Structures are given as C-alpha cells and as structure tokens.
C-alpha cells in the first residue's frame, strides 16, 4: 500500500502489457465459455461453476458459506443464485445435519444430469481457448502465479 502523499509505483511498459493482456484475455475467455454453455445448455458459467463445486463434494452438497468462498463470491450473491437455481430444479437447500444452524446447497438429480450434459462443452472450451494453447511448462507457471495471487488476496480478507 502506498501512503496518501507517496507517489504510486507506476507500471512500466512490460508490466502494463502483462496486466492489460490478462484483464482483456480473462474477460474474453469468461465471456466465450459463458456463451458456449448458454447456447448449448441454457446454463450460465457461474451456475455451471456452482454445480461443479457441489458435484465434487460427498453427497453433492456443501455449506452455502463454503460454496461462496470457493467461488470467490459474496454469501448474498450465492444465496440469490442458489435460490434461482432451486426454482429451476437444479439445486435444493437444506439444513445442515451436524449443527442445524448452517444451510447446505445440494445438487439435485436434474442438476446432475444438466451438469453431465454441459461438462463436455465446457471442458472442450477450456481446452480449445486456453489449455491447449499453452505448453505444460506454461500451464505450471500459470498455476503457480495464480495460486500466489489467490493466496495473497485471501490473506487480505483475513
């Protein structure tokens, strides 16, 4: 952080190129993956991501608060999203058996079928638009870089 009276450390040309290319490419990639899921399955990328996270859990369920953290979203936003997906029959909410205070989001059978139908579209898009454009070494560097960025940002949130 810079002090109020201190001049910021401006980005040089190479740093600016890296930053701008990341911002533009990340937005374009997310938009492309979203459109492919929307066109093929009438499913948003955000909905797909929630369903994937749930499918990876025992019983295809997890606490709403953990789900929000895993997808880097607010509890309120995820709550609204889950409510909408519940109306569509893709998810359901239920009380947590362990303590009765927490709320779980759970993938329904319909949600699982929808996810299974959409997964090939998504994985093909991820491969075509990113993974297959990178060498294995570049994939490793990218994973390490964003592990570090993610850890830093999570540490700021406490």
LINJO-V962955 format. One record per residue. N is the residue number from 0. SS is DSSP state (@ for helix, = for strand, . for the rest). PHI is phi in degrees with one decimal (NA if undefined). BURIAL is # if it has 9 or more other C-alpha atoms within 8 Angstrom, else .. Layout:
n->[N;N]
ss->[SS;SS]
phi->[PHI;PHI]
burial->[BURIAL;BURIAL]
This chain:
n->[0;1;2;3;4;5;6;7;8;9;10;11;12;13;14;15;16;17;18;19;20;21;22;23;24;25;26;27;28;29;30;31;32;33;34;35;36;37;38;39;40;41;42;43;44;45;46;47;48;49;50;51;52;53;54;55;56;57;58;59;60;61;62;63;64;65;66;67;68;69;70;71;72;73;74;75;76;77;78;79;80;81;82;83;84;85;86;87;88;89;90;91;92;93;94;95;96;97;98;99;100;101;102;103;104;105;106;107;108;109;110;111;112;113;114;115;116;117;118;119;120;121;122;123;124;125;126;127;128;129;130;131;132;133;134;135;136;137;138;139;140;141;142;143;144;145;146;147;148;149;150;151;152;153;154;155;156;157]
ss->[.;.;.;.;.;.;.;.;.;.;.;.;@;@;@;@;@;@;@;@;@;@;@;@;@;@;@;@;@;@;@;@;@;@;@;@;@;@;@;@;@;.;.;.;@;@;@;@;@;@;@;@;@;@;@;.;.;@;@;@;=;=;=;@;@;@;@;@;@;@;.;.;.;.;@;@;@;@;@;@;@;@;@;@;@;@;@;.;.;.;=;=;=;=;=;.;.;.;.;.;.;.;=;=;=;=;=;.;@;@;@;@;@;@;@;@;@;@;@;@;@;@;@;@;@;@;@;@;@;.;@;@;@;.;.;@;@;@;@;@;@;@;@;@;@;@;@;@;@;@;@;@;@;@;@;@;.;.]
phi->[NA;-98.8;-70.2;-57.0;-93.8;-92.6;-65.6;-66.7;-83.1;-62.9;-74.8;-82.1;-60.6;-68.2;-64.6;-64.5;-61.6;-60.2;-62.9;-65.2;-64.0;-61.6;-58.3;-68.0;-65.3;-63.2;-65.9;-65.5;-64.7;-60.6;-63.1;-63.1;-62.8;-62.4;-62.4;-64.0;-69.4;-64.2;-65.7;-82.2;-140.6;52.0;-132.7;-80.6;-61.8;-63.8;-66.1;-58.6;-62.9;-60.6;-64.7;-62.2;-58.0;-66.7;-64.0;-85.4;-99.3;-58.1;71.7;53.1;-141.6;-158.2;-59.8;-59.0;-64.0;-69.4;-60.3;-60.3;-64.8;-63.8;-99.0;54.2;-132.7;-77.6;-60.1;-64.0;-63.4;-65.7;-60.8;-65.5;-64.2;-63.6;-60.3;-65.0;-67.8;-66.6;-62.2;-84.2;81.7;-87.5;-134.1;-141.2;-108.7;-151.7;-68.8;-74.5;-64.2;-66.7;-131.4;74.3;-92.7;-77.4;-117.9;-102.1;-100.3;-134.7;-73.6;-86.4;-59.9;-62.6;-61.5;-64.0;-62.5;-63.7;-62.5;-61.8;-72.0;-83.8;-56.7;-61.2;-61.1;-66.6;-64.9;-63.8;-64.7;-60.7;-64.9;-63.4;-98.5;-148.5;-55.2;-72.9;-85.5;-111.3;-76.6;-56.1;-64.0;-67.1;-61.6;-64.8;-62.2;-60.6;-61.9;-65.6;-60.2;-79.4;-61.9;-66.3;-63.0;-62.3;-61.8;-61.6;-66.8;-66.4;-66.3;-70.8;-82.6;86.2]
burial->[.;.;.;.;.;.;.;.;.;.;.;.;.;.;.;#;.;.;.;.;.;.;.;.;.;.;.;.;#;#;.;.;#;#;#;#;#;#;.;#;#;.;#;#;#;.;#;#;#;#;#;#;#;#;#;.;#;.;.;#;#;#;#;#;.;.;#;#;#;.;.;.;#;.;#;.;.;#;#;.;#;#;.;.;#;#;.;.;#;#;#;#;#;.;#;#;.;.;.;.;.;#;#;#;#;#;#;#;.;.;#;#;.;#;#;.;#;#;.;.;#;#;.;.;#;#;#;#;#;#;#;.;.;#;.;.;.;.;#;.;.;.;.;.;.;.;.;.;.;.;.;.;.;.;.;.;.;.]
